[in-house]
Amino acid sequence: MTNLVVRRHPAAQVFLSRAQGFLARREAENVLMLGVASSATEAEHALTVDRGGVCVMAALQSGANLILSRGQPAAIEALVKQLSADTSSLPGVIGPARTTESFLESWHARTGHETRFQMHSRVHELTEVIPLRRPPGVFRRAAMSDVESLAGWADALNV
């Protein structure tokens, strides 16, 4: 098995150029990290974990909290090892629940410091659009006989 390599990137844009393909494969799940990386000018921590030259996990901190992508236990451990050499505290961590929980356990075991799962969130992804059925009838120009109905609708809609 190929060894894991943790790479520290000097800027969010450099990080994004390395991690974007990996993050885009689970775009809905990684949209926060993709958005932060694309708009950040600086990042306190911008790391990728590579196996055989391929990104297998990413972590970014450009604000208060560290954002994690999904990662396997060995990648999480490698990331914790690198981060614990760089810093002694993290205010909070955001990411997929299992990855974040594993990261927090490993972080506490390695550093003795506790940090918290900063935000529980859900990911919703649209995968299919079902076209609406058109109602029966046809468009027509409004007539004077429609004024009462149209006035009621305009009042109800605050038009």
VOPAGU-2260 file (C-alpha; in pm, 1 decimal, decimal comma):
REM VOPAGU-2260
SITE   aa  ch    i         X         Y         Z
SITE  MET   A    0       0,0       0,0       0,0
SITE  THR   A    1     127,3     345,9     -90,2
SITE  ASN   A    2     211,5     577,1     197,5
SITE  LEU   A    3       1,1     879,5     272,2
SITE  VAL   A    4     157,7    1221,2     224,4
SITE  VAL   A    5      12,8    1532,6     387,4
SITE  ARG   A    6      78,1    1843,2     180,5
SITE  ARG   A    7      56,3    2192,7     323,8
SITE  HIS   A    8     -40,8    2452,6      63,5
SITE  PRO   A    9      73,9    2816,0      96,6
SITE  ALA   A   10    -256,2    2968,9     -16,9
SITE  ALA   A   11    -620,7    2876,6     -63,6
SITE  GLN   A   12    -593,8    2901,4    -443,3
SITE  VAL   A   13    -298,2    2660,5    -450,7
SITE  PHE   A   14    -495,3    2426,8    -224,3
SITE  LEU   A   15    -797,2    2453,2    -454,2
SITE  SER   A   16    -593,1    2369,4    -763,2
SITE  ARG   A   17    -480,4    2048,9    -588,9
SITE  ALA   A   18    -805,2    1948,9    -415,5
SITE  GLN   A   19   -1078,1    2070,7    -650,7
SITE  GLY   A   20   -1112,5    1750,7    -855,0
SITE  PHE   A   21   -1135,0    1540,6    -539,5
SITE  LEU   A   22   -1383,6    1778,0    -374,6
SITE  ALA   A   23   -1597,9    1809,3    -687,6
SITE  ARG   A   24   -1664,0    1433,9    -691,8
SITE  ARG   A   25   -1884,7    1493,0    -385,6
SITE  GLU   A   26   -1973,5    1850,8    -470,3
SITE  ALA   A   27   -2287,9    1876,4    -257,1
SITE  GLU   A   28   -2099,6    1747,8      46,6
SITE  ASN   A   29   -1795,7    1971,0     -12,9
SITE  VAL   A   30   -1966,5    2289,0    -131,4
SITE  LEU   A   31   -1866,8    2480,9     184,0
SITE  MET   A   32   -1497,2    2401,7     141,8
SITE  LEU   A   33   -1510,5    2471,2    -232,4
SITE  GLY   A   34   -1677,5    2807,8    -171,0
SITE  VAL   A   35   -1438,6    2912,8     105,0
SITE  ALA   A   36   -1133,0    2807,1     -95,1
SITE  SER   A   37   -1247,9    2990,8    -406,6
SITE  SER   A   38   -1308,2    3318,4    -222,2
SITE  ALA   A   39   -1038,8    3313,0      48,9
SITE  THR   A   40    -722,0    3513,4       7,6
SITE  GLU   A   41    -548,3    3348,3     302,1
SITE  ALA   A   42    -584,2    3019,5     482,8
SITE  GLU   A   43    -447,5    2932,7     823,9
SITE  HIS   A   44    -445,3    2564,7     728,7
SITE  ALA   A   45    -478,8    2434,0     372,6
SITE  LEU   A   46    -386,9    2067,3     352,5
SITE  THR   A   47    -441,9    1770,3     128,2
SITE  VAL   A   48    -370,8    1408,3     207,0
SITE  ASP   A   49    -239,9    1222,0     -96,8
SITE  ARG   A   50    -197,6     852,8    -166,7
SITE  GLY   A   51      10,0     769,5    -471,1
SITE  GLY   A   52     -10,2    1128,3    -592,6
SITE  VAL   A   53    -390,9    1134,0    -570,7
SITE  CYS   A   54    -580,2    1352,3    -322,4
SITE  VAL   A   55    -781,0    1135,1     -79,1
SITE  MET   A   56    -874,0    1396,3     184,3
SITE  ALA   A   57    -869,4    1773,0     228,0
SITE  ALA   A   58    -880,4    2018,2     518,6
SITE  LEU   A   59    -910,7    2396,9     510,6
SITE  GLN   A   60    -922,8    2663,4     779,2
SITE  SER   A   61    -972,6    3016,1     652,7
SITE  GLY   A   62   -1186,1    3136,3     941,1
SITE  ALA   A   63   -1259,3    3012,3    1287,1
SITE  ASN   A   64   -1319,7    2644,9    1212,6
SITE  LEU   A   65   -1136,4    2368,8    1031,2
SITE  ILE   A   66   -1342,6    2226,7     743,4
SITE  LEU   A   67   -1285,4    1858,2     662,8
SITE  SER   A   68   -1375,5    1648,0     362,7
SITE  ARG   A   69   -1469,3    1284,7     404,1
SITE  GLY   A   70   -1163,7    1070,5     478,2
SITE  GLN   A   71   -1055,5     718,7     568,8
SITE  PRO   A   72    -910,4     648,6     917,1
SITE  ALA   A   73    -547,4     640,4     797,9
SITE  ALA   A   74    -588,6     973,7     617,1
SITE  ILE   A   75    -754,3    1127,7     922,9
SITE  GLU   A   76    -468,1    1008,4    1143,7
SITE  ALA   A   77    -206,8    1148,3     902,5
SITE  LEU   A   78    -388,8    1482,0     896,8
SITE  VAL   A   79    -409,4    1495,9    1277,4
SITE  LYS   A   80     -39,2    1415,7    1304,7
SITE  GLN   A   81      51,5    1703,7    1070,6
SITE  LEU   A   82    -190,0    1953,8    1224,5
SITE  SER   A   83     -81,9    1871,6    1579,4
SITE  ALA   A   84     276,7    1950,3    1478,4
SITE  ASP   A   85     158,6    2287,7    1342,6
SITE  THR   A   86     -84,6    2401,8    1613,0
SITE  SER   A   87    -199,5    2307,7    1959,3
SITE  SER   A   88    -561,1    2417,3    1934,7
SITE  LEU   A   89    -850,6    2426,2    1695,1
SITE  PRO   A   90   -1165,5    2620,5    1785,9
SITE  GLY   A   91   -1400,3    2383,7    1604,7
SITE  VAL   A   92   -1430,7    2136,5    1321,7
SITE  ILE   A   93   -1692,1    2109,8    1046,4
SITE  GLY   A   94   -1734,6    1813,6     814,0
SITE  PRO   A   95   -1905,8    1480,4     755,5
SITE  ALA   A   96   -2011,6    1336,5    1091,8
SITE  ARG   A   97   -1806,9    1014,0    1094,1
SITE  THR   A   98   -1492,1    1181,3     966,3
SITE  THR   A   99   -1527,1    1469,7    1210,5
SITE  GLU   A  100   -1592,0    1241,6    1507,3
SITE  SER   A  101   -1287,4    1029,2    1418,9
SITE  PHE   A  102   -1078,0    1343,4    1374,9
SITE  LEU   A  103   -1186,7    1480,3    1715,6
SITE  GLU   A  104   -1107,5    1151,7    1892,1
SITE  SER   A  105    -766,8    1131,6    1727,1
SITE  TRP   A  106    -696,6    1501,1    1795,6
SITE  HIS   A  107    -777,9    1461,5    2165,3
SITE  ALA   A  108    -571,0    1141,8    2195,1
SITE  ARG   A  109    -269,5    1305,5    2028,8
SITE  THR   A  110    -282,8    1656,2    2181,0
SITE  GLY   A  111    -482,1    1618,2    2501,1
SITE  HIS   A  112    -685,9    1919,7    2384,0
SITE  GLU   A  113   -1054,8    1906,8    2317,2
SITE  THR   A  114   -1225,9    2084,1    2035,5
SITE  ARG   A  115   -1583,4    2050,9    1925,7
SITE  PHE   A  116   -1791,8    1941,7    1634,2
SITE  GLN   A  117   -1889,0    2294,3    1538,3
SITE  MET   A  118   -2193,7    2246,1    1323,5
SITE  HIS   A  119   -2431,3    1963,9    1243,8
SITE  SER   A  120   -2567,4    2009,1     895,4
SITE  ARG   A  121   -2747,6    1815,5     630,8
SITE  VAL   A  122   -2664,7    1795,5     264,8
SITE  HIS   A  123   -2940,4    1796,9       7,0
SITE  GLU   A  124   -2859,4    1723,2    -353,3
SITE  LEU   A  125   -3093,7    1751,9    -647,1
SITE  THR   A  126   -3038,5    1451,7    -871,0
SITE  GLU   A  127   -3350,8    1455,3   -1086,4
SITE  VAL   A  128   -3606,4    1708,6   -1208,3
SITE  ILE   A  129   -3955,7    1581,2   -1270,7
SITE  PRO   A  130   -4133,4    1810,3   -1516,1
SITE  LEU   A  131   -4468,4    1940,9   -1399,2
SITE  ARG   A  132   -4775,9    1841,9   -1593,3
SITE  ARG   A  133   -4931,4    2137,6   -1767,3
SITE  PRO   A  134   -5280,2    2224,5   -1643,1
SITE  PRO   A  135   -5566,8    2210,6   -1888,0
SITE  GLY   A  136   -5674,5    2528,6   -2061,0
SITE  VAL   A  137   -5512,9    2799,8   -2266,4
SITE  PHE   A  138   -5378,6    3149,5   -2211,4
SITE  ARG   A  139   -5613,0    3429,3   -2304,1
SITE  ARG   A  140   -5622,2    3804,1   -2269,3
SITE  ALA   A  141   -5807,2    3923,3   -1958,0
SITE  ALA   A  142   -6151,6    4066,0   -2019,6
SITE  MET   A  143   -6355,5    4319,9   -1823,3
SITE  SER   A  144   -6545,9    4028,9   -1671,2
SITE  ASP   A  145   -6216,1    3918,4   -1506,0
SITE  VAL   A  146   -6154,6    4247,7   -1318,1
SITE  GLU   A  147   -6311,5    4135,2    -989,9
SITE  SER   A  148   -6106,5    3811,2    -977,1
SITE  LEU   A  149   -5785,1    3986,8   -1081,2
SITE  ALA   A  150   -5831,4    4261,7    -819,6
SITE  GLY   A  151   -5878,3    3999,9    -546,9
SITE  TRP   A  152   -5564,3    3816,5    -656,7
SITE  ALA   A  153   -5364,2    4140,8    -671,9
SITE  ASP   A  154   -5472,4    4229,4    -315,7
SITE  ALA   A  155   -5390,3    3879,8    -187,6
SITE  LEU   A  156   -5045,4    3891,0    -349,7
SITE  ASN   A  157   -4976,3    4249,5    -237,1
SITE  VAL   A  158   -4920,9    4360,9    -595,7
